[in-house]
Amino acid sequence: MRQTATYDAIVIGTSQGDRFLPMALAKAGRKVAQIERGPIGGVCVNTGCTPTKTMVASAHLAYQARRGVEYGVHTGSILVDLRAVRQRKQRIVEGARQGYESRLTAVDGVDLLRGEAHFIAPKTLEVSLNTGETQAITAPLIFIATGVRPEPLAINGVESVPILNSTTLMELDTLPEHLIIIGGGYIGLEFGQMFRRFGSQVTIIQSRPRLLMNEDEDVSEEITNIMREEGVTVLTATRSQQVEQIGDGRIKLTVSTPEGEQQLIGSHLLAATGRIPNTEDLTLEAAGIQMDEQGYIQVNEQLETNVPGIYALGDVKGGPAFTHISYDDFRILRTNLLEHGHASTRDRLVPHTVFIDPQLGRVGLSEIEARRQGRAIRVAKLPMSAVARAIEMGETRGFMKAVVDAETQQILGCAILGTEGGEIMTIIQVAMMGELPYTALKEGIFTHPTLAEGLNALFMTLDS
């Protein structure tokens, strides 16, 4: 082992928040070591947002092409070349990864160490470099952003069956004949609709009573209808009991449904039941860093762990697992450590979008959350079939929904399930950030015909 190298700060990981953090620290005159054991860019660039949304775009085009006759456009038979889809996805991922790395390595004061790190003391790490060497490094400030990974499937027989996860599924070159998905959350729904549009038979198994249990019941019900309308089989309140491989490489999954036990036969099985933190290889106990029972690093509202000077950001600390949260974590750290501010995670407005089609954009309180808090609320709701632009585009599925404080007229949250739902949601989010009453959107002038114009009609429903 070489002599311990001293830095002003150490950043473990290169995902959204921690790719900006070392550059900000270096520009402030700090000497920084950044450690990455895998590809530059973390989950978002390599196995998350970038590749999945690239493939979603291919699936959407296949879906629209099949609907061409509805628009007077005759396209003929539609065939999906999954290998070409994957190659396009990989080109975009590699371009994003190279862009990240070039910007990072161009900054003076940042040493990029390719290898795996683990703590050997509270402020000292040992890095097993990809070159085969080992390097010890120390710094008064350490930032952990090692992210999460797919949770392994835990049912009888799983060890004898090839199981796909959200990473390996995107590397297939041939289209699954029948893709069985265990998990009815964001990942299961996005991949389920995607592969159905590619041409696979798809079955989604959800152990809970409905899809997307964190959403309002009407949102879950409409999404279920959309999935079934496109030919996806959705089984709710259904538990996976056992899996085994049968003839011709097929997979038999035994499930328990409200109607009794059933056997499902598929060609491929995707586990989409959750994510787990990448903390077990860090030997956090050597630094005295506290974790919860699931292995997530515990932090305060300023993202600091129980060990002063050691911080965690992004998914590894638990909470909302969104790329934009990782970036906001960076802004909090930059504000507090470099700008002497007092930023925190308290009461921050967290939006998210589920990239099914039509999209689900969500921000703030849902109706059920507001009622649980005992708030006096009014609920505005408008079907997308009442929005002129949606009618013209031929995509009228879904609805707009907003929760408003009955006394202050402040918007508490919204769910926009409709074409470009995430973009429409963002308009409401900005209004919430500016503390505008719902009447500002009800009376606002929006270009005709746009999807945003539907916000006028949405909030007018509160007048009836």
C-alpha positions as CSV (number, residue, x, y, z in Angstrom):
1,M,0.0,0.0,0.0
2,R,1.2,3.4,-0.9
3,Q,1.5,6.3,1.6
4,T,-1.8,7.7,2.7
5,A,-2.8,10.7,0.4
6,T,-4.4,13.7,2.0
7,Y,-7.3,15.6,0.4
8,D,-9.6,18.4,1.4
9,A,-12.7,16.3,0.4
10,I,-13.5,12.8,-0.9
11,V,-16.6,12.0,-3.0
12,I,-17.6,8.3,-3.4
13,G,-19.7,7.9,-6.6
14,T,-20.3,9.8,-9.8
15,S,-24.1,10.1,-10.1
16,Q,-26.1,13.2,-10.6
17,G,-25.4,15.0,-7.3
18,D,-21.9,13.8,-6.8
19,R,-20.7,14.6,-10.3
20,F,-21.3,18.3,-9.6
21,L,-20.1,18.3,-6.0
22,P,-16.4,17.7,-6.7
23,M,-16.3,20.3,-9.4
24,A,-17.9,22.9,-7.1
25,L,-15.4,22.0,-4.3
26,A,-12.4,22.2,-6.7
27,K,-13.5,25.5,-8.1
28,A,-13.6,26.7,-4.5
29,G,-10.0,25.8,-4.1
30,R,-10.4,22.4,-2.5
31,K,-8.3,19.3,-3.5
32,V,-10.8,16.5,-4.2
33,A,-10.6,12.8,-4.7
34,Q,-13.6,11.2,-6.5
35,I,-13.9,7.4,-6.4
36,E,-15.9,5.3,-8.9
37,R,-15.9,1.5,-9.1
38,G,-18.1,1.3,-12.2
39,P,-19.0,3.4,-15.2
40,I,-19.0,7.1,-14.8
41,G,-22.5,8.6,-14.3
42,G,-24.0,6.2,-11.8
43,V,-27.4,4.6,-12.1
44,C,-29.1,7.5,-13.9
45,V,-26.9,7.5,-16.9
46,N,-25.9,3.8,-17.2
47,T,-28.9,1.7,-16.0
48,G,-31.7,4.2,-15.0
49,C,-33.1,7.3,-16.5
50,T,-31.1,7.6,-19.7
51,P,-31.4,4.1,-21.1
52,T,-34.9,3.4,-19.9
53,K,-36.4,6.6,-21.3
54,T,-34.5,6.0,-24.6
55,M,-36.2,2.6,-24.9
56,V,-39.6,4.1,-23.8
57,A,-39.2,6.4,-26.8
58,S,-38.8,3.5,-29.1
59,A,-41.8,1.7,-27.6
60,H,-43.9,4.9,-28.0
61,L,-43.0,5.2,-31.7
62,A,-44.0,1.5,-32.3
63,Y,-47.3,2.2,-30.5
64,Q,-48.0,5.3,-32.5
65,A,-47.0,3.6,-35.8
66,R,-49.6,0.8,-35.1
67,R,-52.2,3.5,-34.6
68,G,-51.4,5.2,-37.8
69,V,-54.6,4.3,-39.5
70,E,-56.5,6.3,-36.8
71,Y,-54.8,9.4,-38.2
72,G,-55.1,8.5,-41.8
73,V,-51.6,7.2,-42.1
74,H,-51.0,3.7,-43.4
75,T,-47.7,2.3,-42.2
76,G,-48.0,-1.5,-42.9
77,S,-46.8,-4.2,-40.6
78,I,-44.8,-3.0,-37.6
79,L,-41.8,-5.0,-36.4
80,V,-39.5,-4.2,-33.6
81,D,-35.8,-5.0,-33.8
82,L,-34.8,-5.2,-30.2
83,R,-31.1,-5.4,-31.0
84,A,-31.3,-2.1,-32.8
85,V,-33.3,-0.6,-29.9
86,R,-30.6,-1.8,-27.5
87,Q,-27.8,-0.4,-29.8
88,R,-29.5,3.0,-30.0
89,K,-29.9,3.0,-26.2
90,Q,-26.2,2.1,-25.8
91,R,-25.0,4.9,-28.1
92,I,-27.0,7.5,-26.1
93,V,-25.7,6.1,-22.8
94,E,-22.1,6.1,-24.0
95,G,-22.5,9.7,-25.2
96,A,-23.8,10.8,-21.9
97,R,-21.2,8.9,-20.0
98,Q,-18.3,10.4,-22.1
99,G,-19.8,13.9,-21.6
100,Y,-19.9,13.5,-17.9
101,E,-16.3,12.1,-17.7
102,S,-14.9,14.8,-20.0
103,R,-16.4,17.6,-17.9
104,L,-15.2,16.0,-14.7
105,T,-11.6,15.4,-15.8
106,A,-11.3,18.9,-17.2
107,V,-11.5,20.4,-13.7
108,D,-8.2,21.2,-12.0
109,G,-8.1,19.9,-8.4
110,V,-10.1,16.7,-8.9
111,D,-8.4,13.3,-8.9
112,L,-10.6,10.5,-10.4
113,L,-9.8,7.2,-8.8
114,R,-11.2,4.2,-10.5
115,G,-11.8,1.5,-8.0
116,E,-13.7,0.3,-4.9
117,A,-13.5,2.2,-1.6
118,H,-14.1,1.1,2.0
119,F,-13.5,2.8,5.3
120,I,-10.6,1.8,7.5
121,A,-11.1,4.7,10.0
122,P,-13.6,7.5,10.4
123,K,-11.9,9.8,7.9
124,T,-9.7,7.3,6.0
125,L,-10.6,5.1,3.1
126,E,-8.8,2.3,1.3
127,V,-9.3,2.2,-2.4
128,S,-8.7,-1.0,-4.3
129,L,-7.8,0.5,-7.7
130,N,-8.8,-1.2,-11.0
131,T,-5.0,-1.3,-11.7
132,G,-4.6,-3.9,-8.9
133,E,-2.9,-1.4,-6.6
134,T,-4.3,-0.2,-3.3
135,Q,-4.4,3.5,-2.1
136,A,-5.2,4.9,1.3
137,I,-6.7,8.4,1.3
138,T,-8.0,10.7,4.0
139,A,-9.9,14.0,4.2
140,P,-11.9,16.0,6.7
141,L,-14.9,16.0,4.4
142,I,-16.3,12.8,2.9
143,F,-19.4,12.5,0.8
144,I,-21.1,9.1,0.2
145,A,-23.3,8.7,-2.9
146,T,-23.1,5.0,-3.9
147,G,-26.7,4.7,-4.8
148,V,-28.9,1.6,-4.9
149,R,-29.3,-1.5,-7.0
150,P,-32.2,-3.9,-7.8
151,E,-33.3,-6.1,-4.9
152,P,-32.9,-9.8,-5.5
153,L,-36.1,-11.9,-5.8
154,A,-36.8,-14.0,-2.8
155,I,-39.2,-16.8,-3.6
156,N,-38.8,-20.6,-3.6
157,G,-36.9,-22.0,-6.6
158,V,-35.3,-18.6,-7.6
159,E,-31.8,-20.0,-7.5
160,S,-32.5,-22.4,-10.4
161,V,-34.2,-20.0,-12.8
162,P,-32.6,-17.1,-14.8
163,I,-34.0,-13.9,-13.3
164,L,-33.9,-10.6,-15.1
165,N,-33.7,-7.2,-13.3
166,S,-34.1,-3.7,-14.6
167,T,-30.5,-3.7,-15.8
168,T,-30.2,-7.1,-17.5
169,L,-33.6,-6.7,-19.2
170,M,-32.3,-3.8,-21.3
171,E,-29.5,-6.0,-22.7
172,L,-31.7,-8.5,-24.4
173,D,-31.3,-8.9,-28.1
174,T,-34.4,-10.9,-28.7
175,L,-37.9,-10.1,-27.7
176,P,-39.4,-12.1,-24.9
177,E,-42.4,-14.2,-26.0
178,H,-44.1,-13.7,-22.6
179,L,-42.5,-11.4,-20.0
180,I,-43.7,-12.0,-16.4
181,I,-43.0,-9.0,-14.1
182,I,-43.1,-9.3,-10.3
183,G,-43.8,-5.9,-9.0
184,G,-46.4,-3.2,-9.8
185,G,-44.4,-0.1,-9.1
186,Y,-42.8,2.5,-11.4
187,I,-40.2,0.1,-12.8
188,G,-42.6,-2.8,-13.4
189,L,-45.1,-0.5,-15.1
190,E,-42.6,1.3,-17.4
191,F,-41.1,-2.0,-18.6
192,G,-44.4,-3.8,-18.8
193,Q,-45.9,-1.2,-21.1
194,M,-42.7,-0.9,-23.0
195,F,-42.3,-4.6,-23.8
196,R,-46.0,-5.0,-24.6
197,R,-45.6,-2.3,-27.2
198,F,-42.5,-4.0,-28.5
199,G,-44.7,-7.1,-29.1
200,S,-44.3,-9.3,-26.0
201,Q,-47.1,-10.8,-24.0
202,V,-46.8,-9.2,-20.6
203,T,-48.2,-10.2,-17.2
204,I,-47.6,-7.9,-14.1
205,I,-47.9,-9.5,-10.7
206,Q,-48.7,-7.1,-7.8
207,S,-48.8,-8.4,-4.3
208,R,-50.7,-5.4,-3.0
209,P,-54.4,-4.6,-3.6
210,R,-53.6,-2.2,-6.5
211,L,-50.9,-0.7,-8.6
212,L,-48.9,2.2,-7.3
213,M,-50.1,2.0,-3.8
214,N,-48.7,5.5,-2.9
215,E,-51.1,7.1,-5.4
216,D,-54.8,7.9,-5.0
217,E,-57.1,5.0,-5.8
218,D,-58.6,6.7,-8.8
219,V,-55.1,7.2,-10.2
220,S,-54.2,3.6,-9.7
221,E,-57.5,2.4,-11.2
222,E,-57.0,4.5,-14.3
223,I,-53.4,3.3,-14.8
224,T,-54.6,-0.3,-14.5
225,N,-57.3,0.4,-17.1
226,I,-54.7,1.8,-19.4
227,M,-52.4,-1.2,-19.0
228,R,-55.2,-3.7,-19.6
229,E,-56.4,-1.7,-22.6
230,E,-53.0,-2.2,-24.2
231,G,-53.1,-5.9,-23.6
232,V,-51.1,-6.1,-20.4
233,T,-52.4,-8.7,-17.9
234,V,-52.5,-7.2,-14.4
235,L,-53.0,-9.4,-11.4
236,T,-53.3,-7.6,-8.1
237,A,-53.4,-9.0,-4.5
238,T,-51.4,-11.8,-6.0
239,R,-48.3,-13.3,-4.3
240,S,-45.6,-15.2,-6.0
241,Q,-45.0,-18.5,-4.3
242,Q,-42.6,-20.6,-6.3
243,V,-40.8,-20.5,-9.6
244,E,-39.2,-23.3,-11.7
245,Q,-37.8,-23.9,-15.1
246,I,-39.7,-26.3,-17.4
247,G,-39.3,-27.6,-21.0
248,D,-37.9,-25.4,-23.8
249,G,-36.4,-23.0,-21.2
250,R,-39.8,-21.7,-20.2
251,I,-40.5,-20.6,-16.6
252,K,-43.5,-21.6,-14.5
253,L,-44.5,-19.2,-11.7
254,T,-47.0,-20.4,-9.1
255,V,-49.0,-17.5,-7.6
256,S,-51.7,-17.2,-5.0
257,T,-54.6,-15.0,-6.2
258,P,-57.9,-14.0,-4.5
259,E,-59.4,-16.7,-6.7
260,G,-56.9,-19.4,-5.7
261,E,-53.6,-20.8,-6.8
262,Q,-52.6,-20.3,-10.5
263,Q,-49.6,-21.3,-12.6
264,L,-48.2,-18.8,-15.1
265,I,-46.0,-19.9,-18.0
266,G,-43.6,-17.4,-19.4
267,S,-40.4,-17.1,-21.4
268,H,-38.7,-14.5,-19.1
269,L,-39.1,-13.3,-15.5
270,L,-38.4,-9.8,-14.4
271,A,-37.9,-9.0,-10.7
272,A,-39.1,-5.4,-10.1
273,T,-39.9,-5.5,-6.4
274,G,-37.6,-2.8,-5.1
275,R,-34.1,-1.4,-4.6
276,I,-31.5,-1.9,-1.9
277,P,-28.6,0.5,-1.0
278,N,-25.0,-0.1,-2.0
279,T,-23.5,0.2,1.5
280,E,-22.3,-3.3,2.4
281,D,-18.9,-3.0,0.8
282,L,-18.1,0.4,2.4
283,T,-17.4,-1.1,5.9
284,L,-19.3,1.8,7.4
285,E,-18.8,0.3,10.8
286,A,-15.1,1.2,10.7
287,A,-16.2,4.9,10.5
288,G,-19.0,4.5,13.0
289,I,-21.6,5.6,10.5
290,Q,-25.2,4.7,11.4
291,M,-27.5,2.9,9.0
292,D,-31.2,1.8,9.3
293,E,-32.4,-1.8,9.2
294,Q,-32.4,-1.8,5.4
295,G,-28.8,-0.5,5.2
296,Y,-29.6,3.1,4.2
297,I,-27.3,5.7,5.7
298,Q,-29.0,7.9,8.2
299,V,-28.6,11.6,7.9
300,N,-30.0,14.8,9.3
301,E,-31.7,17.6,7.5
302,Q,-28.4,19.0,6.3
303,L,-27.4,15.5,4.9
304,E,-24.8,14.9,7.6
305,T,-24.4,11.5,9.2
306,N,-23.8,10.9,12.9
307,V,-20.1,11.3,12.2
308,P,-19.3,15.0,11.8
309,G,-17.9,15.8,8.4
310,I,-19.3,12.7,6.7
311,Y,-22.3,13.3,4.5
312,A,-24.6,11.1,2.3
313,L,-26.6,12.2,-0.7
314,G,-28.8,10.6,-3.3
315,D,-30.6,7.2,-3.0
316,V,-28.1,5.7,-0.5
317,K,-29.6,7.7,2.3
318,G,-33.2,6.5,1.6
319,G,-36.2,8.7,0.9
320,P,-37.4,9.6,-2.6
321,A,-35.2,7.7,-5.1
322,F,-35.2,10.3,-7.9
323,T,-32.2,11.7,-9.8
324,H,-33.4,15.3,-9.2
325,I,-33.4,14.7,-5.5
326,S,-29.7,13.8,-5.7
327,Y,-29.1,17.0,-7.5
328,D,-31.0,19.0,-4.9
329,D,-28.9,17.3,-2.2
330,F,-25.8,18.7,-4.0
331,R,-27.4,22.2,-3.9
332,I,-28.0,21.8,-0.1
333,L,-24.3,20.8,0.4
334,R,-23.0,23.6,-1.8
335,T,-25.1,26.2,-0.1
336,N,-24.1,25.1,3.4
337,L,-20.4,24.2,2.9
338,L,-19.3,26.7,0.3
339,E,-21.8,29.5,0.6
340,H,-22.3,29.5,4.4
341,G,-26.0,29.2,4.0
342,H,-28.6,27.2,5.9
343,A,-30.3,24.9,3.4
344,S,-32.1,21.7,4.5
345,T,-34.3,18.9,3.2
346,R,-37.2,20.1,5.4
347,D,-40.4,20.8,3.5
348,R,-38.8,20.6,0.1
349,L,-41.3,20.1,-2.7
350,V,-40.6,16.7,-4.4
351,P,-42.0,16.1,-7.9
352,H,-41.8,12.9,-9.8
353,T,-43.0,11.5,-13.1
354,V,-43.8,7.9,-14.0
355,F,-42.9,7.5,-17.6
356,I,-45.7,5.3,-18.7
357,D,-47.7,6.6,-21.6
358,P,-49.6,8.7,-20.9
359,Q,-47.3,10.0,-18.2
360,L,-48.2,10.4,-14.5
361,G,-46.8,13.7,-13.1
362,R,-47.1,14.1,-9.4
363,V,-46.1,16.8,-6.9
364,G,-47.2,17.7,-3.3
365,L,-50.0,16.0,-1.4
366,S,-52.3,13.5,-2.9
367,E,-56.0,13.6,-2.0
368,I,-55.6,10.7,0.4
369,E,-52.6,12.2,2.1
370,A,-54.4,15.6,2.6
371,R,-57.4,13.9,4.1
372,R,-55.2,11.8,6.5
373,Q,-53.7,15.1,7.7
374,G,-57.3,16.3,8.5
375,R,-57.0,19.2,6.0
376,A,-60.1,21.0,4.7
377,I,-59.6,20.5,1.0
378,R,-61.3,20.9,-2.4
379,V,-60.5,18.6,-5.3
380,A,-60.4,19.7,-8.9
381,K,-60.6,17.0,-11.5
382,L,-60.9,17.1,-15.3
383,P,-60.7,14.2,-17.8
384,M,-58.2,14.6,-20.6
385,S,-61.0,14.0,-23.0
386,A,-62.1,17.6,-22.1
387,V,-58.8,19.1,-23.2
388,A,-58.8,20.3,-26.8
389,R,-55.2,19.6,-27.5
390,A,-55.4,16.0,-26.2
391,I,-58.4,15.4,-28.5
392,E,-56.5,16.8,-31.4
393,M,-53.5,14.6,-30.6
394,G,-55.6,11.5,-30.3
395,E,-54.6,10.8,-26.7
396,T,-57.5,11.4,-24.3
397,R,-56.8,8.8,-21.6
398,G,-56.3,9.9,-18.1
399,F,-57.2,13.0,-16.1
400,M,-55.9,16.1,-14.4
401,K,-56.4,16.3,-10.6
402,A,-55.4,19.0,-8.1
403,V,-55.9,19.3,-4.3
404,V,-56.5,22.8,-3.0
405,D,-56.7,24.1,0.5
406,A,-60.3,25.2,1.1
407,E,-59.4,28.2,3.2
408,T,-56.2,29.6,1.6
409,Q,-56.9,28.6,-2.0
410,Q,-53.3,27.3,-2.1
411,I,-52.6,24.3,-4.3
412,L,-51.4,21.4,-2.1
413,G,-50.6,18.9,-4.8
414,C,-51.6,17.5,-8.1
415,A,-51.7,14.3,-10.2
416,I,-51.6,14.8,-13.9
417,L,-52.2,11.5,-15.7
418,G,-52.2,12.4,-19.3
419,T,-50.1,13.0,-22.4
420,E,-47.0,15.0,-21.3
421,G,-48.3,14.8,-17.7
422,G,-44.9,15.5,-16.2
423,E,-44.6,18.8,-18.1
424,I,-48.1,19.9,-17.2
425,M,-47.4,19.0,-13.5
426,T,-44.3,21.2,-13.6
427,I,-46.5,24.3,-14.3
428,I,-48.5,23.6,-11.2
429,Q,-45.3,22.9,-9.2
430,V,-44.0,26.3,-10.2
431,A,-47.2,27.9,-9.1
432,M,-46.9,26.1,-5.7
433,M,-43.3,27.3,-5.4
434,G,-44.5,30.8,-5.9
435,E,-47.4,30.3,-3.5
436,L,-50.0,31.3,-6.1
437,P,-53.6,30.6,-5.4
438,Y,-55.4,28.2,-7.7
439,T,-57.3,31.2,-9.1
440,A,-54.1,32.4,-10.8
441,L,-54.0,29.3,-13.0
442,K,-57.8,29.4,-13.4
443,E,-57.6,32.9,-14.8
444,G,-54.2,32.6,-16.5
445,I,-53.8,33.2,-20.3
446,F,-52.4,30.0,-21.8
447,T,-51.7,29.6,-25.5
448,H,-54.5,27.9,-27.4
449,P,-54.5,25.0,-28.2
450,T,-51.9,23.6,-25.7
451,L,-52.2,21.0,-23.0
452,A,-51.4,23.7,-20.4
453,E,-54.6,25.4,-21.4
454,G,-56.4,22.6,-19.7
455,L,-55.4,24.1,-16.4
456,N,-58.0,26.8,-16.9
457,A,-60.7,24.2,-17.2
458,L,-59.3,22.1,-14.4
459,F,-59.6,24.8,-11.8
460,M,-62.9,26.1,-13.1
461,T,-64.4,22.8,-11.9
462,L,-64.1,24.2,-8.4
463,D,-66.6,26.9,-9.3
464,S,-69.3,24.4,-10.1
